[in-house]
Amino acid sequence: MKKVFILAAASVVSLTAMSSCGAGSAKMTTDTDTLAYAIGIQIGNMAYSFDSTLNPKNVVAGVLDVYAKKAKMTPEEIDAFMQDYMTVRLPRKKAEEGKAFIADAVKNGADTLAGGLAYKIEKPGAETKVAIGDTISVRYTLTLPEGQVLEKAEQPTQFVLTEGGLIKAWTMGLPLVGEGGKITLFVPGDLAYGPMGTRGIAPNQALQFDVEVVKVTKPTPKTEAETK
């Protein structure tokens, strides 16, 4: 398994989530009206998946200003702002939110490791703990700090636990439990996907993993001939 866990594409968002901002009053009496509404839905989904806290009124205002030819930002200004936002402002914001998330987890009983990983062992599992090089099967749920589930692996996922092949939080946290164990990892951004982020995960985004270690297979010792 590579660093990117089978992440669900976060680009398609339930319209129910958007409805809390107030339902629209579109009338779809013609094909053109229906097309316009469909495009609006796509814009709304894109904005919501980018940042669910965005003010939908400003999203709509941007569309209306384009139609009125009164856009308040030039293409160059938009490009400059987006570049600054994605590379400076958003990573800084997420790093600050991550610190608060970890602090809250610790306040609520989580333990910590050097490096900033917070964790709760829900079930220790077998006495023999997971180790680097083991082949393990796990079920896990990946959640954002605000509670949004990004991915839920109900069927066991198998991989070799290797440093550099997985996010640091997994190689640090999973050895705390054995086969049959369950652990919750509260992960700061630098132990997850870092300042680059990944698909569906913002730069420096803190994450929560709830992991159940279903099976652990220790590596087969090399024979004398293989070691020569």
Summary of the structure (lengths in Angstrom):
residues: 228
radius of gyration: 22.3
end to end distance: 29.2
largest distance: 78.3
contacts: 618
relative contact order: 0.16
helix: 39%
strand: 23%
